[in-house]
Amino acid sequence: MKVAVVLSGCGVFDGAEIHESVLTMLALVKAGAEPEFLAPNIPQAHVVNHLTGLVAEGESRNVLVESARIARGKIKDIALANANDYAAVFFPGGFGAAKNLSDFANKGAHCQIQADVLRFAKAIADAGKPACYICIAPAMMPHIYGSGVAVTIGTDEDTATAVTAMGGQHINCPVKEFVVDKERKVVSTPAYMLAENIVEAATGIEAAVKATLALI
């Protein structure tokens, strides 16, 4: 059972959240799925020095190349991926989901999703295949699934307001739980939007992964 895991770089402040990415992969493999990594072959929105938390002025990195660090080199340009090859898709969080996969971090409710990511995500949705969005990644769901999609990013009021403005039906959710839109076969969980440690993140992610695979 091959599933796609879409990454957005490497590092919480400018790419994919590494803990969430690895926890997602571990939960998938433990459940008997075969994850294949995808990422867009585009420049990052910017580079952040993760030691200082400051933008590294003058530096540039590529989302696909950086994502390959997490994937141990086994990764594909999402522009070349075919939704028919996968049983489901998983989107770990990290600011890369809101800076590289979309521009939600800058534009909020007026955001757009990167073209190759949108094409692939909508192909999964249109085919009725399950999807799982983690942490801040669920902010993309209204643009993919349309008005009324049930979604959670935890309990953050500002983010929830933006998601609602885009047409999402935001549902507050504890870190160890998840929200399922059964009609659209899409699952979301807060992870590090709320998690205070890796165990809390792992509990919610593993539960969300299991719930998503059960929809296949």
N, C-alpha and C positions, 0 to 999 in steps of 0.2 A: 504494500500500500504506500505509494509514493506521494508525499505532500510537499508543498512549497513553503519555504520560510523566507520572507522578504526582509532584507537588512537595509540599513540606511547609513552605513559607515561603521566606525568603531570608536565608541566612547560616548558616555551619557550626554555630554554637553553639546556635541556637534554631530553625533552619529547614533548608531544603535546602542542601547543600554546592554552592556556585555553580560551582566548577570541574567537579565531577562532573556537574552538570546540563547545563552547556554542552558538555562533552566528549561526553556521551551524545547530545545533540541533533546535534552535528557528525558523529559517527560514523553516526547514523541517516540524515542527509541525504546524506552521502557514499555510503552504501550504497543510496540510491534510495528510502528510506522517507519518509513524510510524518508527522512527529511532531505530535501535538495534546496540549496541556498540560491537566492536570486537577489540582485540589486541593480539599480539603474547605473548606467555608465555615464555619469555626469559629474561636474565639479561640485564639491561641497559648498553650501551657502557661505561658510567661513570655517576657519580652524580655531579651536579653543585649546589653550594650554590647560590641561586638566590638573596641573599642580597649582596654578594660580587662579584658575577660573576666568582668565582674561582672554579676549580674542587675540590670536597671534597675528598681528598685522603683517601683511606682505606674504604670508604663507598660503599655499593652496594645496588641496588634496582631492583625490577622485573617490567618489562614493563606492564604486565597485571594487577598486583596489584596496581601500581601507576595510571594506566588508570582508574581503578575502582573508584578513587576519583572523577573524572569528571563525570563518568557514574552513580554515586550514588550507586555503587555496582552491578548494572544490566549490566553485561558485559560477553562476551563469548570468550574463547580461539579461535583465528582465525583458528587454526589447525583443530578444530571441526566444523567449519562453512561450509555450503554448499551453493554455489552461486545460486543454483536453488531456494533457499528460499527468495531471495531478488530481488527487481525490479531494484535496482541501488546501487552504492557504492559511498561514499564520504570520501575523505582523507584530514582532516585538516592538517595545517602545524605545524611549530615548528621544532626545530633542531632534535627532535626525529625522524622525517621522514627521516632525512639525517644521523642519527647516529644509530637508532634502527631498523627502517623499512628497511633501506638500509645503506650502508657505504659511501654514496656520500660525506659527510662532509670531509672524510679523503682521498678518492680515486678519487673523481671527475668523469671524463668520464670513468674511469676504475672500477666504482663501481658495486656492486652486490646487489640484493634485497633479504631480508631475505626469506628463502624458503617457509614458510607457507603463508607469505604475497604475494609472487609472484604467488603461486599456486592459491590463491583466486582471485587475481586481474586479472590474465590471464583467469580464468574460467568465470569471468564477461565479459571480453572483447570478448572471443571466443563465448559466448552466444549472443553477440550483445546487451548487456544491457548497459545502460548509466553509466558513471562514472564522478566524479568531483574531481579534484586535486587542492589544495589550497596552496598558499604561496610557500614554497620550495618543497612541495610534488610533483609538476609536473616534477621535475628532474628525477623521476622514470619512467615517461611515455614512453620514447623511448625503455626501456627494456621490457615493457609490450605490447606496440602497434606496435613496429617495426619502421623501417626507414620511415621518411617522416611525422610522426605524428605532427600535429600543436599543439604548446604548448607555454605557457607564464609563466615566473617567474617575469614579470614586465619589468624592464629595466637594471638590473644588468649585466654588460658586461661579467664579469668573469664566472658567472653562466650560462649565455646564451651561451657562447663559449663552455662550457663543455657539455651542452645539445645538441648543434649542433654537437659536436664531437661524441656523441652517436647515431646520426642519426635523432635527432629531428629537426623540422622546427620551430625555435624560432620566435615568433612574439612579438614585444614590445607592452605593453598594460598598459593603465592608471589604477590606483588603483580601480576606481569605475566600471570598465568594465571587460570583460572576453573574452576568445578566445574559439571558438567551432570548433572541427574537426567533421564535420557532418558525414563523411563516417564512422568514428570509434566510433561516439557517445560519445565523451569525451570532457569535459569542463575544463578549467583552469582559475584561477584568481589570481592576485598578493597578495591581502590582505596585511599582515604586511611585505612583501618584499618591499612595498612602503608606506603603510598607516602610517600617522602621528598621527592618533587618532582612537578611536574605531568606530566612526561614518563612517569614510572613509572605514574601514575594513568591517563594517556591510553592507554598500551599495553594495560593490562588491560581497561579499559572498551571500547576498540575491538574487542578480541578477543572479549569477552563479547557485545557487540552483534551482531557477525557470526555468532557461534554461535547466538544467539537467533533471528535472522532466518532462519538456515538450517533451523530447526525448523518454520517456517511451511509 
